[in-house]
């Protein structure tokens, strides 16, 4: 193996043995993580490294507390082989989902086992109180798992909005009052460390759909969330597309209106499309149509299914507006698949109604499906993203002795928009 010399452009020099050892260790850890318990012979075959090199690398990462013995393989001729597996307690990942009405979270170890999962209705009136609700939820998850927040290797938060580097704050946060104040990120970093990563909540939902849902079957798809907010995660060539400024998927701000649920003041805060087609717009349209009492989007869809003509008209308007949105997505991206998520997007019969409206207006017809994932899609996507980030940290310090996970300084990332919580 060779690396570029730091002195002369284009010159080549032998890689330092320390670098080679580190790369070998990372390679073997990756194989164990991907394949489960492996023997030395398995790892030599998978990596192409010699057995002595494998043994040396395994000794180092075992001493660092990243792997452990996992018994012996039996049932084969010859000597039984000692197996190695990832040590679950080597690190922990915290995934949190911030929504307008609910906050959700889960804590997993680096072996992929979810140790605790929880959700709570949010009663926050501003950014500070919402942060403290999130902190309380995270502390509860850690307590259930027998660890502290300081033991968490990586935290990933799914949140409406994008990161505004000029203000060092979130922007385009829609219906979360005060969430765009710089003090919010300051407090989050104080609690969760400088390695904290904040992603737009539709992004991890799309990644979770790619890993565990309908997105597994295709290379390119659009995950369109319609719920308390509206947003899109776009996967092209099996990669999440974020755009030059991180606003790819900000479909809430498309200048598109329709139906009787729009509101000019809401549009200024949340975007024209979100104000016209999100769950609050469905509620406004239903009330304007004469529905009384405790009106929610769920109740509107239930009433429509039971034959209520007023509710059915509201649902039909919603389906037509979402179909127009999907037509715009088709003409620009031409995805093989469109996945509908969110409380409205996953409502019984809604995908069929949208498909019927889309077919006459779209130049080509993509497959339209309801998300295979439930309300934990954002959290699960955050856990998956956090696991990769945690391993980058852990394997970068493979030679260090085991101990409480430390979070190195890292930037804050965020992109997209929409409220990917199932509140409707």
PESULKA-V862605 format. One record per residue. N is the residue number from 1. PHI is phi as a letter, one per 40 degrees, with the letter a starting at -180 (* if undefined). NEAR is the number of other ideal C-beta (glycine too) atoms within 12 Angstrom. Layout:
n=N phi=PHI near=NEAR
n=N phi=PHI near=NEAR
This chain:
n=1 phi=* near=17
n=2 phi=b near=13
n=3 phi=b near=15
n=4 phi=c near=14
n=5 phi=c near=14
n=6 phi=c near=10
n=7 phi=c near=9
n=8 phi=b near=9
n=9 phi=d near=8
n=10 phi=g near=9
n=11 phi=c near=12
n=12 phi=b near=14
n=13 phi=a near=15
n=14 phi=c near=13
n=15 phi=c near=17
n=16 phi=c near=15
n=17 phi=d near=13
n=18 phi=c near=14
n=19 phi=c near=17
n=20 phi=c near=20
n=21 phi=c near=25
n=22 phi=c near=25
n=23 phi=c near=24
n=24 phi=c near=34
n=25 phi=c near=38
n=26 phi=c near=29
n=27 phi=c near=28
n=28 phi=c near=42
n=29 phi=c near=43
n=30 phi=c near=27
n=31 phi=c near=32
n=32 phi=c near=39
n=33 phi=c near=34
n=34 phi=c near=20
n=35 phi=b near=21
n=36 phi=g near=20
n=37 phi=d near=26
n=38 phi=b near=31
n=39 phi=c near=33
n=40 phi=d near=34
n=41 phi=c near=24
n=42 phi=d near=27
n=43 phi=c near=39
n=44 phi=c near=25
n=45 phi=c near=18
n=46 phi=c near=22
n=47 phi=c near=28
n=48 phi=g near=14
n=49 phi=c near=27
n=50 phi=c near=16
n=51 phi=c near=20
n=52 phi=c near=13
n=53 phi=c near=24
n=54 phi=c near=34
n=55 phi=c near=22
n=56 phi=c near=23
n=57 phi=c near=38
n=58 phi=c near=39
n=59 phi=c near=23
n=60 phi=c near=28
n=61 phi=c near=41
n=62 phi=c near=31
n=63 phi=c near=19
n=64 phi=c near=28
n=65 phi=g near=26
n=66 phi=c near=42
n=67 phi=b near=40
n=68 phi=a near=24
n=69 phi=c near=21
n=70 phi=b near=23
n=71 phi=g near=14
n=72 phi=b near=17
n=73 phi=c near=22
n=74 phi=b near=13
n=75 phi=g near=8
n=76 phi=b near=11
n=77 phi=c near=8
n=78 phi=g near=11
n=79 phi=c near=12
n=80 phi=c near=14
n=81 phi=c near=25
n=82 phi=c near=25
n=83 phi=b near=25
n=84 phi=b near=35
n=85 phi=b near=33
n=86 phi=c near=37
n=87 phi=c near=28
n=88 phi=d near=28
n=89 phi=c near=26
n=90 phi=c near=37
n=91 phi=a near=45
n=92 phi=b near=42
n=93 phi=b near=52
n=94 phi=b near=56
n=95 phi=b near=52
n=96 phi=b near=55
n=97 phi=b near=48
n=98 phi=b near=52
n=99 phi=b near=49
n=100 phi=c near=39
n=101 phi=b near=32
n=102 phi=b near=35
n=103 phi=b near=41
n=104 phi=b near=44
n=105 phi=a near=48
n=106 phi=a near=45
n=107 phi=b near=44
n=108 phi=b near=38
n=109 phi=c near=35
n=110 phi=c near=40
n=111 phi=c near=29
n=112 phi=g near=27
n=113 phi=c near=21
n=114 phi=c near=29
n=115 phi=c near=29
n=116 phi=a near=30
n=117 phi=a near=27
n=118 phi=a near=31
n=119 phi=a near=29
n=120 phi=a near=27
n=121 phi=c near=16
n=122 phi=c near=32
n=123 phi=b near=15
n=124 phi=c near=29
n=125 phi=b near=15
n=126 phi=a near=21
n=127 phi=c near=30
n=128 phi=c near=21
n=129 phi=c near=22
n=130 phi=c near=39
n=131 phi=c near=36
n=132 phi=c near=24
n=133 phi=c near=33
n=134 phi=c near=43
n=135 phi=c near=31
n=136 phi=c near=24
n=137 phi=c near=39
n=138 phi=c near=45
n=139 phi=c near=27
n=140 phi=c near=26
n=141 phi=c near=38
n=142 phi=c near=31
n=143 phi=c near=18
n=144 phi=c near=19
n=145 phi=c near=29
n=146 phi=g near=14
n=147 phi=b near=28
n=148 phi=b near=20
n=149 phi=c near=33
n=150 phi=c near=20
n=151 phi=c near=33
n=152 phi=c near=42
n=153 phi=c near=45
n=154 phi=a near=41
n=155 phi=b near=49
n=156 phi=b near=49
n=157 phi=b near=51
n=158 phi=c near=53
n=159 phi=a near=54
n=160 phi=c near=52
n=161 phi=h near=48
n=162 phi=b near=40
n=163 phi=c near=36
n=164 phi=b near=25
n=165 phi=c near=18
n=166 phi=c near=10
n=167 phi=c near=18
n=168 phi=f near=21
n=169 phi=a near=29
n=170 phi=c near=41
n=171 phi=b near=33
n=172 phi=f near=37
n=173 phi=c near=42
n=174 phi=g near=45
n=175 phi=c near=38
n=176 phi=b near=39
n=177 phi=d near=21
n=178 phi=g near=22
n=179 phi=c near=43
n=180 phi=c near=30
n=181 phi=c near=25
n=182 phi=d near=23
n=183 phi=c near=22
n=184 phi=c near=42
n=185 phi=c near=35
n=186 phi=d near=21
n=187 phi=c near=25
n=188 phi=c near=40
n=189 phi=c near=27
n=190 phi=d near=16
n=191 phi=c near=29
n=192 phi=b near=36
n=193 phi=g near=29
n=194 phi=c near=21
n=195 phi=c near=33
n=196 phi=d near=41
n=197 phi=b near=42
n=198 phi=b near=46
n=199 phi=b near=49
n=200 phi=c near=54
n=201 phi=c near=61
n=202 phi=c near=56
n=203 phi=d near=51
n=204 phi=c near=51
n=205 phi=c near=59
n=206 phi=c near=53
n=207 phi=c near=44
n=208 phi=c near=44
n=209 phi=c near=45
n=210 phi=c near=38
n=211 phi=c near=27
n=212 phi=b near=24
n=213 phi=b near=32
n=214 phi=c near=32
n=215 phi=c near=38
n=216 phi=c near=20
n=217 phi=c near=19
n=218 phi=b near=24
n=219 phi=c near=15
n=220 phi=b near=29
n=221 phi=a near=42
n=222 phi=b near=46
n=223 phi=c near=57
n=224 phi=b near=54
n=225 phi=c near=59
n=226 phi=b near=50
n=227 phi=a near=50
n=228 phi=d near=43
n=229 phi=b near=56
n=230 phi=b near=53
n=231 phi=a near=55
n=232 phi=a near=52
n=233 phi=b near=52
n=234 phi=b near=42
n=235 phi=b near=40
n=236 phi=b near=27
n=237 phi=f near=15
n=238 phi=g near=19
n=239 phi=b near=18
n=240 phi=c near=37
n=241 phi=c near=28
n=242 phi=b near=29
n=243 phi=g near=21
n=244 phi=c near=8
n=245 phi=b near=18
n=246 phi=g near=28
n=247 phi=b near=31
n=248 phi=c near=31
n=249 phi=h near=45
n=250 phi=c near=36
n=251 phi=c near=44
n=252 phi=d near=44
n=253 phi=c near=31
n=254 phi=c near=33
n=255 phi=c near=18
n=256 phi=b near=28
n=257 phi=b near=25
n=258 phi=i near=27
n=259 phi=g near=33
n=260 phi=b near=27
n=261 phi=b near=36
n=262 phi=c near=31
n=263 phi=a near=27
n=264 phi=c near=13
n=265 phi=c near=12
n=266 phi=c near=27
n=267 phi=c near=28
n=268 phi=c near=14
n=269 phi=c near=25
n=270 phi=b near=40
n=271 phi=h near=37
n=272 phi=c near=29
n=273 phi=c near=40
n=274 phi=c near=49
n=275 phi=c near=36
n=276 phi=c near=39
n=277 phi=b near=56
n=278 phi=c near=50
n=279 phi=d near=47
n=280 phi=d near=40
n=281 phi=c near=43
n=282 phi=c near=50
n=283 phi=c near=35
n=284 phi=c near=31
n=285 phi=c near=37
n=286 phi=c near=38
n=287 phi=c near=25
n=288 phi=c near=22
n=289 phi=c near=27
n=290 phi=h near=18
n=291 phi=c near=31
n=292 phi=b near=12
n=293 phi=g near=12
n=294 phi=c near=12
n=295 phi=c near=29
n=296 phi=b near=27
n=297 phi=c near=41
n=298 phi=d near=30
n=299 phi=c near=28
n=300 phi=c near=43
n=301 phi=c near=35
n=302 phi=c near=22
n=303 phi=c near=28
n=304 phi=c near=33
n=305 phi=c near=18
n=306 phi=c near=16
n=307 phi=h near=12
n=308 phi=c near=21
n=309 phi=c near=16
n=310 phi=c near=25
n=311 phi=c near=32
n=312 phi=c near=25
n=313 phi=c near=26
n=314 phi=c near=41
n=315 phi=c near=42
n=316 phi=c near=29
n=317 phi=c near=34
n=318 phi=c near=50
n=319 phi=c near=37
n=320 phi=c near=30
n=321 phi=c near=42
n=322 phi=c near=49
n=323 phi=c near=38
n=324 phi=c near=30
n=325 phi=d near=46
n=326 phi=c near=48
n=327 phi=c near=32
n=328 phi=c near=27
n=329 phi=c near=39
n=330 phi=c near=29
n=331 phi=c near=17
n=332 phi=c near=21
n=333 phi=b near=30
n=334 phi=f near=22
n=335 phi=c near=36
n=336 phi=c near=26
n=337 phi=a near=37
n=338 phi=b near=47
n=339 phi=b near=46
n=340 phi=c near=47
n=341 phi=b near=53
n=342 phi=g near=49
n=343 phi=c near=41
n=344 phi=c near=50
n=345 phi=c near=51
n=346 phi=c near=36
n=347 phi=c near=38
n=348 phi=d near=19
n=349 phi=g near=24
n=350 phi=c near=43
n=351 phi=c near=32
n=352 phi=c near=19
n=353 phi=c near=32
n=354 phi=c near=41
n=355 phi=d near=27
n=356 phi=c near=21
n=357 phi=c near=28
n=358 phi=c near=33
n=359 phi=d near=20
n=360 phi=c near=13
n=361 phi=b near=22
n=362 phi=c near=27
n=363 phi=c near=16
n=364 phi=b near=18
n=365 phi=b near=23
n=366 phi=c near=31
n=367 phi=c near=25
n=368 phi=b near=38
n=369 phi=b near=32
n=370 phi=c near=34
n=371 phi=d near=45
n=372 phi=c near=26
n=373 phi=b near=36
n=374 phi=c near=25
n=375 phi=c near=33
n=376 phi=c near=35
n=377 phi=d near=47
n=378 phi=c near=55
n=379 phi=c near=48
n=380 phi=c near=41
n=381 phi=c near=48
n=382 phi=c near=46
n=383 phi=c near=47
n=384 phi=c near=37
n=385 phi=c near=39
n=386 phi=c near=47
n=387 phi=c near=41
n=388 phi=c near=27
n=389 phi=c near=35
n=390 phi=c near=45
n=391 phi=c near=34
n=392 phi=c near=26
n=393 phi=c near=34
n=394 phi=c near=43
n=395 phi=c near=34
n=396 phi=c near=24
n=397 phi=b near=29
n=398 phi=c near=35
n=399 phi=c near=23
n=400 phi=c near=23
n=401 phi=c near=15
n=402 phi=c near=23
n=403 phi=i near=16
n=404 phi=d near=20
n=405 phi=c near=35
n=406 phi=b near=24
n=407 phi=b near=32
n=408 phi=c near=20
n=409 phi=c near=12
n=410 phi=a near=24
n=411 phi=c near=17
n=412 phi=b near=33
n=413 phi=b near=29
n=414 phi=a near=42
n=415 phi=a near=41
n=416 phi=g near=52
n=417 phi=a near=47
n=418 phi=h near=57
n=419 phi=b near=50
n=420 phi=c near=58
n=421 phi=c near=45
n=422 phi=c near=37
n=423 phi=b near=34
n=424 phi=a near=40
